[in-house]
Amino acid sequence: MRNFFWFICMALLIITACSNSKEVPVEAKEELKNKNKLQLSMWLPEWQKSSAIEDTKNSRQGLEDIRVFGAYFNSNDQLLLTDNAIEMLSQTHKQFNDTHHVILTLINDYVTENAASVQKDSKLLHRLLQDSATRQKHIDNIIQIIDLYQINGIEIDYEKVTNEDIPNYVLFLEELYQQLSKKNVSLHVVLEPRFPFDVKLPNGPKYTVMAYNVHGYHSGPGAKATFTFLDELMKKIQKSNQNLAIAFATGGFEWVAQGQTIALTEIEAEQLLAKTKAVKQRDAGSSAVYFNFLDENNIRHEVWYADQETLEKWITHVQKKSYNEIVLWRAGGLSTETLNWIAEQHPNDPK
């Protein structure tokens, strides 16, 4: 009898332990795994069509979205695609559309004949967004482009939106999303680090924040992003009502002592490093590579750029805060090491 009593007690304990088990279902485990997996996308600039497509071919296994950059505006405030952009859209559709989501990026650069282009034109945005009629006219123009080029994703990269225009900009995103949804076209939006992230953004679009331009044409030498900057940015975007992807910039700049600043791809920077036989150094505050040299006229040059290790360190840093969706600016001029690293990140499954 006593043995039977202990048998009953032990059976109850086992049943209770099993019923209180914290074991996560297989489906939930898989969902959590995918959520924490790095998801990489990349922009392809139309002015570097051949090398951008080649870089994408060599890293395609690690890429989710492919973003064709892009479409500008003409003197009539209508969208303008260069011949290079049209050809790039055609090539990306042929080569990647079966396995990747191909997106066309719209940029508020104002391009006219016989005049200098205006980059990131706030006045253009005001004209496009100022009321429901102008917003609808712009949306109709976007839909025309979608139908003409059979596009299945649109990205809005409108920068320098004034505080006055932000309410209408948000309305535009909501109205555009509703109309694109009817055509089964996805909407993506790029936001600057200066954007007021406490502004409520419409649900539906996928949002990306730029995490670069700490140093560039506007400043003296330094990295495009630093860990301090990334920490400050992540703190700011926590105010947003949306989950944001983070965009990092490849390549870098060469600063000349006389005041000239030159943009460099990763390959161009490494070729310059080899040519000058300078000492390669890595900055602890950003993991960016930098080096200095004197030219034949004894003028000092300072170069900062991101290599594969830099990109990996930046991404690892934001992944600590669960930012796993990353967009890279840009394809074209990436080293073999960087391309191989991208390709290894996430085997791309067919649609």
Phi, psi and omega in degrees: 000317180298317179297322179296321178299314179293327178297315179298316181298314181295321179297318178296320178297317180295316180298317179297316180298319180293319183291334180266008183301139178267012183303127181277133178303154182302318181298319180293322177299316181294320179296317179295320179298315180294324180296324183270000182278139177296131178239113184254138171229169184209143174272144177242108182286134185295334181281354177232050191305305188296310183290329178293316178294321179295317177300319181294318177301321184278357180226011190301330182297336182261004187254143174266285180264150173240121190245112181278120185246100002174208183243137181248198180231144178263187185292346177262013182061030176254151180296140183230124174250127176289166177301322178297317181295319179297316179294321179295319176301316179298315182292318180293323177297316182293318189268333189233351189294335180286339185238346185226160174269116182264128186236141173259127180266132177258131185237137181275055170264135184257113186243121179228156177287146175060027177206153179292140178289154177248118181271139177051063188277109179292325180294321175301314180299320180299319179295323183286329192250357196296332178208176186297326181291316180290324178295317180293323177299318178292318178298319177300321178295319177298316180296324175301316180295319178301312181293322183293319186250009177054055184269137179249008176202136178238138176238132178261113176243071180259115185249162183061041172290125181287158177302324179298325186267352184301316178302318179288329176296317179295318177299319178301315180299319180294314181294319179295317180300316181300319183282326177290327180300325179295336180258005181060037177252128182282154178239131179234148185223132176258132179242143176282159177298336181276356182299141177284097190286354174278353175289131181286121180262148181294143175288151178119299178294158174259132188249144177229136176252137179284128179244058179202185183077024170298318173233147181178215180300331188275357190218181171279185185299147176162180182280154176292334177213145175238162180294326177297315177300317181296320178297316179295320180294315180297326177294321180293315187284351173295342179285342185289149175276002181240155170277130185247139166281161180240133181255132176244153182255135174273177176067202182184209184219155172246121178258126179258141186304331181280003173108358180276140177235130186236128176284140181229140168283170178300315180297317179298319179295318181288329175293320178293322177299315180292319182295318184274348181056035178286169180271119179283127179232158180234127183282129182291331184278354182215345187066011177283153176273142174215154176203160181233152174202160174254135179274186185295342177262013179064028176266135184278137176237142176230128185240134173232136178203165178258129172251190183302318181296321179300309181301317180297318181292318177300313183294316177301323181297315182281336177294336177297336177256019175070027171266101187250353177262118187234137174241136182253128171256097021195173171284160182101110178084020177272146180287163177300321180298316180294316180298317178296320180295317177299314183298331183278350190288321185203105178304124184278122179273139176302153179299000000 
